[in-house]
Amino acid sequence: MCADSNVDILQARATDWHANHNIYCILDENYPNMESFKEIIPFLKESRIFKALTDKHKCYESHVRMFWKSVRYDEQEKTIYSAIRMKDENDKDMDVEVKFTVADVRRVLDLKDSDDDPIIIPERLSKGFWFRMGYAGHVNDKGYIKSRFAGHTSLWPYNISQVLFNHMVDNVKGEKYIMYPRFVQMLLNDQIPNLPKDPADELKLNHVSSETLNRLNKYKGLTVEQEPRVKGMIGKIKNANYVAPKNDHWRHENSNSEDETDSLRGMT
Protein backbone atom coordinates (compact mmCIF):
# COMPACT_ATOMS: atom_id res chain seq x y z
CA MET A 1 0.00 0.00 0.00
CA CYS A 2 1.43 3.36 -1.00
CA ALA A 3 1.12 6.57 0.98
CA ASP A 4 0.15 9.75 -0.82
CA SER A 5 2.86 12.26 -1.66
CA ASN A 6 3.48 15.23 0.60
CA VAL A 7 2.08 17.51 -2.10
CA ASP A 8 -1.25 15.70 -2.00
CA ILE A 9 -1.21 15.47 1.78
CA LEU A 10 -0.54 19.14 2.38
CA GLN A 11 -2.82 20.38 -0.39
CA ALA A 12 -5.76 20.45 2.01
CA ARG A 13 -3.67 21.78 4.89
CA ALA A 14 -5.75 22.72 7.94
CA THR A 15 -9.09 22.23 6.18
CA ASP A 16 -9.92 19.29 8.46
CA TRP A 17 -7.84 20.25 11.45
CA HIS A 18 -8.44 22.42 14.49
CA ALA A 19 -5.82 23.30 17.07
CA ASN A 20 -8.25 22.64 19.93
CA HIS A 21 -8.65 18.98 18.98
CA ASN A 22 -6.83 16.47 21.21
CA ILE A 23 -5.35 19.22 23.40
CA TYR A 24 -3.25 18.36 26.45
CA CYS A 25 -3.76 19.43 30.06
CA ILE A 26 -1.39 21.15 32.45
CA LEU A 27 -1.71 19.70 35.95
CA ASP A 28 0.27 22.29 37.88
CA GLU A 29 -1.34 23.70 41.00
CA ASN A 30 0.69 26.90 40.58
CA TYR A 31 -0.82 27.54 37.14
CA PRO A 32 -3.14 30.61 36.96
CA ASN A 33 -6.78 29.91 37.91
CA MET A 34 -5.87 26.41 39.14
CA GLU A 35 -6.76 27.13 42.77
CA SER A 36 -10.29 25.68 42.52
CA PHE A 37 -8.95 22.44 41.01
CA LYS A 38 -6.03 21.77 43.37
CA GLU A 39 -7.80 18.94 45.22
CA ILE A 40 -8.33 16.90 42.06
CA ILE A 41 -4.78 17.28 40.66
CA PRO A 42 -3.17 14.48 42.73
CA PHE A 43 -5.99 12.13 41.69
CA LEU A 44 -5.60 12.94 37.99
CA LYS A 45 -1.86 12.37 38.26
CA GLU A 46 -2.61 8.86 39.54
CA SER A 47 -5.49 8.19 37.16
CA ARG A 48 -5.50 5.77 34.24
CA ILE A 49 -5.64 8.61 31.71
CA PHE A 50 -2.76 10.71 33.09
CA LYS A 51 -0.42 10.17 30.15
CA ALA A 52 -3.19 10.66 27.58
CA LEU A 53 -4.19 13.90 29.33
CA THR A 54 -0.80 15.47 29.77
CA ASP A 55 1.68 14.14 27.21
CA LYS A 56 3.08 17.11 25.23
CA HIS A 57 4.02 14.97 22.26
CA LYS A 58 5.07 17.02 19.26
CA CYS A 59 2.91 16.25 16.24
CA TYR A 60 3.84 16.60 12.58
CA GLU A 61 1.07 17.30 10.14
CA SER A 62 2.48 15.33 7.21
CA HIS A 63 2.83 12.24 9.43
CA VAL A 64 -0.66 12.43 10.86
CA ARG A 65 -2.25 13.36 7.56
CA MET A 66 -0.39 10.58 5.74
CA PHE A 67 -1.55 8.10 8.35
CA TRP A 68 -5.22 9.00 7.85
CA LYS A 69 -4.89 9.20 4.06
CA SER A 70 -3.56 5.65 3.83
CA VAL A 71 -5.47 4.03 6.67
CA ARG A 72 -7.59 0.89 6.46
CA TYR A 73 -9.19 -1.41 9.00
CA ASP A 74 -9.08 -5.21 8.97
CA GLU A 75 -12.27 -6.41 10.64
CA GLN A 76 -11.10 -9.99 10.97
CA GLU A 77 -7.78 -9.07 12.58
CA LYS A 78 -9.25 -6.14 14.54
CA THR A 79 -6.24 -4.13 13.38
CA ILE A 80 -5.76 -0.66 11.89
CA TYR A 81 -3.19 -0.53 9.08
CA SER A 82 -1.55 2.43 7.39
CA ALA A 83 1.69 3.46 5.67
CA ILE A 84 4.09 6.32 6.21
CA ARG A 85 6.36 7.51 3.40
CA MET A 86 9.97 8.24 4.22
CA LYS A 87 13.38 8.07 2.52
CA ASP A 88 15.50 4.93 2.46
CA GLU A 89 19.29 4.85 2.78
CA ASN A 90 19.58 5.73 -0.93
CA ASP A 91 17.29 8.74 -0.52
CA LYS A 92 14.48 7.01 -2.39
CA ASP A 93 10.86 7.01 -1.27
CA MET A 94 9.66 3.97 0.61
CA ASP A 95 6.41 3.20 2.39
CA VAL A 96 6.71 1.83 5.92
CA GLU A 97 3.72 -0.13 7.13
CA VAL A 98 2.31 0.60 10.58
CA LYS A 99 -0.38 -1.39 12.32
CA PHE A 100 -1.90 -1.34 15.76
CA THR A 101 -4.63 -2.88 17.86
CA VAL A 102 -6.45 -1.94 21.04
CA ALA A 103 -3.55 -3.42 22.99
CA ASP A 104 -1.15 -0.96 21.33
CA VAL A 105 -3.37 1.99 22.19
CA ARG A 106 -3.49 0.79 25.80
CA ARG A 107 0.28 0.30 26.01
CA VAL A 108 1.42 3.49 24.26
CA LEU A 109 -1.03 5.74 26.13
CA ASP A 110 -0.52 3.79 29.38
CA LEU A 111 -4.27 3.71 29.96
CA LYS A 112 -4.29 1.02 32.68
CA ASP A 113 -7.63 -0.46 31.66
CA SER A 114 -8.57 -3.96 30.56
CA ASP A 115 -10.36 -5.80 27.77
CA ASP A 116 -12.72 -7.04 30.49
CA ASP A 117 -13.81 -3.50 31.38
CA PRO A 118 -17.07 -2.21 29.86
CA ILE A 119 -17.19 0.35 27.05
CA ILE A 120 -20.69 1.58 27.90
CA ILE A 121 -21.71 3.19 31.18
CA PRO A 122 -25.46 3.04 31.86
CA GLU A 123 -27.28 6.33 31.52
CA ARG A 124 -28.48 6.29 35.13
CA LEU A 125 -24.89 6.02 36.37
CA SER A 126 -23.78 9.01 34.32
CA LYS A 127 -26.70 11.00 35.67
CA GLY A 128 -26.05 9.77 39.19
CA PHE A 129 -22.47 10.96 38.95
CA TRP A 130 -23.67 14.51 38.28
CA PHE A 131 -26.13 14.33 41.18
CA ARG A 132 -23.34 13.24 43.50
CA MET A 133 -21.24 16.23 42.39
CA GLY A 134 -24.08 18.58 43.32
CA TYR A 135 -25.25 19.37 39.80
CA ALA A 136 -28.52 21.29 40.00
CA GLY A 137 -29.44 21.43 36.31
CA HIS A 138 -31.69 19.23 34.19
CA VAL A 139 -30.26 15.72 34.20
CA ASN A 140 -31.85 14.75 30.88
CA ASP A 141 -29.67 17.24 29.00
CA LYS A 142 -27.82 15.07 26.48
CA GLY A 143 -24.53 16.79 27.26
CA TYR A 144 -24.61 15.24 30.72
CA ILE A 145 -26.04 11.90 29.63
CA LYS A 146 -22.89 11.40 27.57
CA SER A 147 -20.51 12.34 30.39
CA ARG A 148 -18.05 9.47 30.08
CA PHE A 149 -15.31 11.29 31.96
CA ALA A 150 -16.83 9.94 35.16
CA GLY A 151 -16.17 6.41 34.03
CA HIS A 152 -12.73 7.21 32.65
CA THR A 153 -11.32 8.28 35.95
CA SER A 154 -13.42 8.22 39.05
CA LEU A 155 -16.07 5.62 39.79
CA TRP A 156 -16.26 2.61 37.48
CA PRO A 157 -14.00 0.35 35.41
CA TYR A 158 -14.01 1.62 31.83
CA ASN A 159 -12.22 0.38 28.71
CA ILE A 160 -11.16 3.74 27.33
CA SER A 161 -8.58 2.03 25.07
CA GLN A 162 -11.34 0.21 23.21
CA VAL A 163 -13.46 3.36 23.01
CA LEU A 164 -10.60 5.37 21.48
CA PHE A 165 -9.87 2.54 19.05
CA ASN A 166 -13.55 2.33 18.07
CA HIS A 167 -13.64 6.06 17.35
CA MET A 168 -10.59 5.70 15.14
CA VAL A 169 -12.21 2.81 13.27
CA ASP A 170 -15.30 4.98 12.75
CA ASN A 171 -13.03 7.67 11.31
CA VAL A 172 -11.45 5.12 8.95
CA LYS A 173 -14.91 4.33 7.62
CA GLY A 174 -15.97 7.98 7.52
CA GLU A 175 -14.46 11.25 6.32
CA LYS A 176 -10.99 10.57 7.75
CA TYR A 177 -10.43 13.95 9.32
CA ILE A 178 -7.23 14.52 11.31
CA MET A 179 -8.38 12.76 14.48
CA TYR A 180 -6.30 12.34 17.66
CA PRO A 181 -3.06 13.91 16.32
CA ARG A 182 -1.16 13.43 19.59
CA PHE A 183 -2.23 9.81 19.98
CA VAL A 184 -1.51 8.96 16.33
CA GLN A 185 1.95 10.55 16.53
CA MET A 186 2.69 8.62 19.72
CA LEU A 187 1.70 5.38 18.00
CA LEU A 188 3.78 6.22 14.93
CA ASN A 189 6.86 7.12 16.97
CA ASP A 190 6.49 3.89 18.89
CA GLN A 191 6.65 1.84 15.68
CA ILE A 192 9.01 4.03 13.64
CA PRO A 193 11.51 5.57 16.10
CA ASN A 194 13.62 7.04 13.28
CA LEU A 195 10.72 8.82 11.60
CA PRO A 196 12.17 12.13 10.26
CA LYS A 197 10.68 15.27 11.75
CA ASP A 198 10.71 18.72 10.16
CA PRO A 199 10.15 21.64 12.61
CA ALA A 200 8.31 23.51 9.85
CA ASP A 201 5.80 20.65 9.72
CA GLU A 202 4.99 20.73 13.43
CA LEU A 203 1.34 21.12 14.39
CA LYS A 204 0.69 23.73 17.04
CA LEU A 205 -1.33 22.00 19.74
CA ASN A 206 -3.25 24.04 22.28
CA HIS A 207 -3.50 23.18 25.95
CA VAL A 208 -6.01 23.88 28.69
CA SER A 209 -5.28 27.52 29.41
CA SER A 210 -5.88 29.71 32.44
CA GLU A 211 -8.76 31.28 30.51
CA THR A 212 -10.33 27.85 29.96
CA LEU A 213 -9.98 27.01 33.65
CA ASN A 214 -11.62 30.31 34.55
CA ARG A 215 -14.60 29.44 32.31
CA LEU A 216 -14.86 25.98 33.89
CA ASN A 217 -15.10 27.59 37.30
CA LYS A 218 -18.14 29.71 36.43
CA TYR A 219 -21.78 28.88 35.75
CA LYS A 220 -23.09 30.76 32.75
CA GLY A 221 -26.17 32.83 33.51
CA LEU A 222 -26.11 32.12 37.27
CA THR A 223 -25.23 34.37 40.18
CA VAL A 224 -22.92 33.07 42.90
CA GLU A 225 -25.98 32.43 45.08
CA GLN A 226 -27.58 30.32 42.33
CA GLU A 227 -24.57 28.13 41.69
CA PRO A 228 -24.79 24.45 42.74
CA ARG A 229 -23.72 23.76 46.32
CA VAL A 230 -20.15 22.66 46.91
CA LYS A 231 -19.83 18.90 47.34
CA GLY A 232 -17.08 16.82 48.86
CA MET A 233 -14.81 14.60 46.78
CA ILE A 234 -16.24 11.21 45.81
CA GLY A 235 -15.15 7.85 44.41
CA LYS A 236 -11.48 7.35 43.54
CA ILE A 237 -10.94 11.10 43.70
CA LYS A 238 -11.51 10.80 47.45
CA ASN A 239 -10.17 7.31 48.07
CA ALA A 240 -7.59 5.56 45.88
CA ASN A 241 -8.90 2.18 47.09
CA TYR A 242 -12.51 2.95 46.19
CA VAL A 243 -14.51 0.03 44.81
CA ALA A 244 -17.56 0.86 42.67
CA PRO A 245 -20.93 -0.38 44.02
CA LYS A 246 -22.55 -3.35 42.35
CA ASN A 247 -25.80 -3.64 40.36
CA ASP A 248 -25.41 -0.24 38.65
CA HIS A 249 -25.85 1.72 41.87
CA TRP A 250 -24.13 5.08 41.83
CA ARG A 251 -23.47 5.18 45.58
CA HIS A 252 -22.85 2.80 48.46
CA GLU A 253 -25.58 2.43 51.07
CA ASN A 254 -23.40 4.00 53.76
CA SER A 255 -22.51 6.97 51.56
CA ASN A 256 -23.54 10.48 52.59
CA SER A 257 -23.69 11.39 48.91
CA GLU A 258 -26.83 12.23 46.93
CA ASP A 259 -29.68 9.81 47.69
CA GLU A 260 -30.55 7.61 44.70
CA THR A 261 -34.26 7.24 45.42
CA ASP A 262 -34.97 10.97 45.62
CA SER A 263 -32.75 11.83 42.69
CA LEU A 264 -34.24 9.17 40.45
CA ARG A 265 -37.57 10.99 40.54
CA GLY A 266 -35.95 13.79 38.56
CA MET A 267 -35.02 11.38 35.81
CA THR A 268 -38.56 10.38 34.90
C-alpha positions in Angstrom: 0.0 0.0 0.0 1.4 3.4 -1.0 1.1 6.6 1.0 0.1 9.8 -0.8 2.9 12.3 -1.7 3.5 15.2 0.6 2.1 17.5 -2.1 -1.2 15.7 -2.0 -1.2 15.5 1.8 -0.5 19.1 2.4 -2.8 20.4 -0.4 -5.8 20.5 2.0 -3.7 21.8 4.9 -5.8 22.7 7.9 -9.1 22.2 6.2 -9.9 19.3 8.5 -7.8 20.2 11.4 -8.4 22.4 14.5 -5.8 23.3 17.1 -8.3 22.6 19.9 -8.6 19.0 19.0 -6.8 16.5 21.2 -5.3 19.2 23.4 -3.3 18.4 26.4 -3.8 19.4 30.1 -1.4 21.2 32.5 -1.7 19.7 35.9 0.3 22.3 37.9 -1.3 23.7 41.0 0.7 26.9 40.6 -0.8 27.5 37.1 -3.1 30.6 37.0 -6.8 29.9 37.9 -5.9 26.4 39.1 -6.8 27.1 42.8 -10.3 25.7 42.5 -9.0 22.4 41.0 -6.0 21.8 43.4 -7.8 18.9 45.2 -8.3 16.9 42.1 -4.8 17.3 40.7 -3.2 14.5 42.7 -6.0 12.1 41.7 -5.6 12.9 38.0 -1.9 12.4 38.3 -2.6 8.9 39.5 -5.5 8.2 37.2 -5.5 5.8 34.2 -5.6 8.6 31.7 -2.8 10.7 33.1 -0.4 10.2 30.1 -3.2 10.7 27.6 -4.2 13.9 29.3 -0.8 15.5 29.8 1.7 14.1 27.2 3.1 17.1 25.2 4.0 15.0 22.3 5.1 17.0 19.3 2.9 16.3 16.2 3.8 16.6 12.6 1.1 17.3 10.1 2.5 15.3 7.2 2.8 12.2 9.4 -0.7 12.4 10.9 -2.3 13.4 7.6 -0.4 10.6 5.7 -1.6 8.1 8.4 -5.2 9.0 7.8 -4.9 9.2 4.1 -3.6 5.7 3.8 -5.5 4.0 6.7 -7.6 0.9 6.5 -9.2 -1.4 9.0 -9.1 -5.2 9.0 -12.3 -6.4 10.6 -11.1 -10.0 11.0 -7.8 -9.1 12.6 -9.3 -6.1 14.5 -6.2 -4.1 13.4 -5.8 -0.7 11.9 -3.2 -0.5 9.1 -1.6 2.4 7.4 1.7 3.5 5.7 4.1 6.3 6.2 6.4 7.5 3.4 10.0 8.2 4.2 13.4 8.1 2.5 15.5 4.9 2.5 19.3 4.9 2.8 19.6 5.7 -0.9 17.3 8.7 -0.5 14.5 7.0 -2.4 10.9 7.0 -1.3 9.7 4.0 0.6 6.4 3.2 2.4 6.7 1.8 5.9 3.7 -0.1 7.1 2.3 0.6 10.6 -0.4 -1.4 12.3 -1.9 -1.3 15.8 -4.6 -2.9 17.9 -6.5 -1.9 21.0 -3.5 -3.4 23.0 -1.1 -1.0 21.3 -3.4 2.0 22.2 -3.5 0.8 25.8 0.3 0.3 26.0 1.4 3.5 24.3 -1.0 5.7 26.1 -0.5 3.8 29.4 -4.3 3.7 30.0 -4.3 1.0 32.7 -7.6 -0.5 31.7 -8.6 -4.0 30.6 -10.4 -5.8 27.8 -12.7 -7.0 30.5 -13.8 -3.5 31.4 -17.1 -2.2 29.9 -17.2 0.4 27.0 -20.7 1.6 27.9 -21.7 3.2 31.2 -25.5 3.0 31.9 -27.3 6.3 31.5 -28.5 6.3 35.1 -24.9 6.0 36.4 -23.8 9.0 34.3 -26.7 11.0 35.7 -26.0 9.8 39.2 -22.5 11.0 39.0 -23.7 14.5 38.3 -26.1 14.3 41.2 -23.3 13.2 43.5 -21.2 16.2 42.4 -24.1 18.6 43.3 -25.3 19.4 39.8 -28.5 21.3 40.0 -29.4 21.4 36.3 -31.7 19.2 34.2 -30.3 15.7 34.2 -31.9 14.8 30.9 -29.7 17.2 29.0 -27.8 15.1 26.5 -24.5 16.8 27.3 -24.6 15.2 30.7 -26.0 11.9 29.6 -22.9 11.4 27.6 -20.5 12.3 30.4 -18.0 9.5 30.1 -15.3 11.3 32.0 -16.8 9.9 35.2 -16.2 6.4 34.0 -12.7 7.2 32.7 -11.3 8.3 35.9 -13.4 8.2 39.0 -16.1 5.6 39.8 -16.3 2.6 37.5 -14.0 0.4 35.4 -14.0 1.6 31.8 -12.2 0.4 28.7 -11.2 3.7 27.3 -8.6 2.0 25.1 -11.3 0.2 23.2 -13.5 3.4 23.0 -10.6 5.4 21.5 -9.9 2.5 19.0 -13.5 2.3 18.1 -13.6 6.1 17.3 -10.6 5.7 15.1 -12.2 2.8 13.3 -15.3 5.0 12.7 -13.0 7.7 11.3 -11.4 5.1 9.0 -14.9 4.3 7.6 -16.0 8.0 7.5 -14.5 11.2 6.3 -11.0 10.6 7.7 -10.4 13.9 9.3 -7.2 14.5 11.3 -8.4 12.8 14.5 -6.3 12.3 17.7 -3.1 13.9 16.3 -1.2 13.4 19.6 -2.2 9.8 20.0 -1.5 9.0 16.3 1.9 10.5 16.5 2.7 8.6 19.7 1.7 5.4 18.0 3.8 6.2 14.9 6.9 7.1 17.0 6.5 3.9 18.9 6.6 1.8 15.7 9.0 4.0 13.6 11.5 5.6 16.1 13.6 7.0 13.3 10.7 8.8 11.6 12.2 12.1 10.3 10.7 15.3 11.7 10.7 18.7 10.2 10.1 21.6 12.6 8.3 23.5 9.8 5.8 20.7 9.7 5.0 20.7 13.4 1.3 21.1 14.4 0.7 23.7 17.0 -1.3 22.0 19.7 -3.2 24.0 22.3 -3.5 23.2 25.9 -6.0 23.9 28.7 -5.3 27.5 29.4 -5.9 29.7 32.4 -8.8 31.3 30.5 -10.3 27.8 30.0 -10.0 27.0 33.7 -11.6 30.3 34.6 -14.6 29.4 32.3 -14.9 26.0 33.9 -15.1 27.6 37.3 -18.1 29.7 36.4 -21.8 28.9 35.8 -23.1 30.8 32.7 -26.2 32.8 33.5 -26.1 32.1 37.3 -25.2 34.4 40.2 -22.9 33.1 42.9 -26.0 32.4 45.1 -27.6 30.3 42.3 -24.6 28.1 41.7 -24.8 24.5 42.7 -23.7 23.8 46.3 -20.1 22.7 46.9 -19.8 18.9 47.3 -17.1 16.8 48.9 -14.8 14.6 46.8 -16.2 11.2 45.8 -15.1 7.8 44.4 -11.5 7.4 43.5 -10.9 11.1 43.7 -11.5 10.8 47.4 -10.2 7.3 48.1 -7.6 5.6 45.9 -8.9 2.2 47.1 -12.5 2.9 46.2 -14.5 0.0 44.8 -17.6 0.9 42.7 -20.9 -0.4 44.0 -22.6 -3.4 42.3 -25.8 -3.6 40.4 -25.4 -0.2 38.7 -25.8 1.7 41.9 -24.1 5.1 41.8 -23.5 5.2 45.6 -22.8 2.8 48.5 -25.6 2.4 51.1 -23.4 4.0 53.8 -22.5 7.0 51.6 -23.5 10.5 52.6 -23.7 11.4 48.9 -26.8 12.2 46.9 -29.7 9.8 47.7 -30.6 7.6 44.7 -34.3 7.2 45.4 -35.0 11.0 45.6 -32.7 11.8 42.7 -34.2 9.2 40.5 -37.6 11.0 40.5 -36.0 13.8 38.6 -35.0 11.4 35.8 -38.6 10.4 34.9 
